[in-house]
Amino acid sequence: LAPSGGYSFSFSSSIAESETFFQNAIVPTTQQFHAISQILHATNTLLYGSAGTGKTLIGVEVLSRRSKSETRSLFFCCSDPLSKSLQQTVATKLSCVDFHSLSSFTLFLLDLANSLELNINRPSSLSHLTTLIATHSSFRYATIVIDEMQDLDEDFVLALRSLTDNGGLFLVLYD
């Protein structure tokens, strides 16, 4: 994925955990706004940095700037608490963004496959299910942001990429 960027600065002194990040009303710094501006003009981007550098904030800000009421976008993370926190704090401003954790996205995909009447007799993996939906339907997201990519299987990340619109934005955040 390119372009990529890393950040050495940290907000770790102002936040204790990623789940409380947005409750502290932290806004992007000048450097983060510069990164956001660059990401908005890319298609596939890998953004990496240590914990507390503001990667999640950048991802949500990118979604905010790309959000349009007629297109769906996805913020995906492994953490149920982070997903729920984001739903509570920013989902009202970003009504066209789906915030999913690994568990909620799995259920969402199973429901979607059933509604599309795809034959999903026990898919072998989440990657396989995602690929089936991408291959046999027109369901797509305009923007996908994946937080904590290092916690995911590489095949699943690539399968998620296939759910992005042609010309859509695929942003992966990595520690």
N, C-alpha and C positions, 0 to 999 in steps of 0.2 A: 504494500500500500504506500502511496506517495502523495503529496509530500508528507514528511514527518517532522516532529519537533519535540524538544524536551524542555523542561523548565526546572531551573535549579532553585528558584525562590520558593518560599513556603509560607503558608498561613497556619502551620501546625500549632503555633502558639495561641491562635485565636479560636481554634475549634478542637474539640476533644475527639470527635468521631465523625465519620462521613454522614452518618444518619442525622446529626444535628447541624450540618453545614448550612442549610438554607434558613434555619430558624434564627441564625445570627445575623441575617440581613446583609451578608457579604455581597458586594458588587464587584464586577470584574475590574482589575487594575488596567493601566494603560497597556502594559505588555500583553495582558490577556485579550484586550480589545483588538490589538494588532493580530494576535493569533486567530481570533474569531474572524476577522476580516479576511485573512488568508484562507481559512477553512471554507468560508462561504463561496469562494471561487474555485474550489476543487471538487472532485467527484469522490475519490477514495482518499481518506486521510487517516494516518495513524498518529495519535498524539500520545507521547509518553512522558512520564515524570513521576517523581516519588509521591508517596501519600501526602496529601495536604497541599498540593501545589495548585489546586483549583481546576483540575481536569473535568470533574463533574459539572462545576459551574460553567465552564466553557461549553460543554455539551448541551446543557439546558439553554444557554444563551443562543447557541446556534439554532436549536429547535425553535426558540422564540422568534428569531429573525426570519426563519424560513416558513413559519407556520402560516397557512392560509386556510380559511374555513372549509374550502372544498377539497382539500387534500389531507390524507392521513399520514402521520409520522409516528415513529416508535422510539421510545427511550427504553433500552433493555439493560438490566443489571441482574446479577445473581442474588442480591440481597433483598429479601422481603421487606425488612424495615426501611431501607432506602427507597424502594419503589413506593411503598405506602406513604412515606414522608413527602416525597415529591408529588404524589397525587393530592395530598392534603394542602401543600403549600403553593404549588404552581399550576396544577391541572386546571383550575378555573380560568387562569389567564391563557392557557394553552389547551383549549377544549378539543382541538383536533389531534392531540398527541396522546398515544396510548403509552402508559407507563406500566411496564411489566417486569416482574422478577422471573427467574427461571421457572418456578413452579406455576405462576399464573399464566405465563406465555405458553407453557406446555398445554394447559387446559384450554386456552384460547385457540391454539392450533388444532387441537382435537375437535373442538366445537366447529371451527371453520371447515375442517375437512369433512365433517359430517354434514354441515349445511351445503357444502359444494357437492355432496353425494360422491365423494371420492372413496374408493374401496381401500380402507386402511386397516385391513385385518392385521392388527398388532404390528405396527411399523417397528423395524429393528432398532431405530434410534430416533432421537429428536432431529438429527440432521436429515435422516431419511424422510421423516414426516414433513419437514420444512421444504425439502427438495420436491416432494410429491405435490405440495400445494403450489410451489413456484412453477412447476412444469405443467400442471393440469388446470391452472386457473389464471385469471388476469389480476388476482389480488396482489397489490403492490403498495409499498410505502414510498412517499416522496422523499423522506429523510429517515435514516436509521442511525441512532447513536447507541453504541454498545459500550457500557462502562465495565471496567475490570475485565478486559478481554483475557488476561492471563489465567482467569479462573474457568475458561471455557475450552471446549474441544475445538481444535482448528477446523475440522469438517463442519461443525455447526456454525462457526463464524462465516465460512464460505457459503454455506446454505442460506444464512440470513442475508448475505449480500445479494443473492438471487431474488430476494423479495423487495429489492429497491427498484423504483421506476428507472426506465432508461433516462440517463442524465440526472438521476436523483443523487442525493448526497449520502455517503456511507462513511461515518466517522467512528473510529475505534479508539477508545481510551485505554491506556495500558500502564501499569505500574512497572 
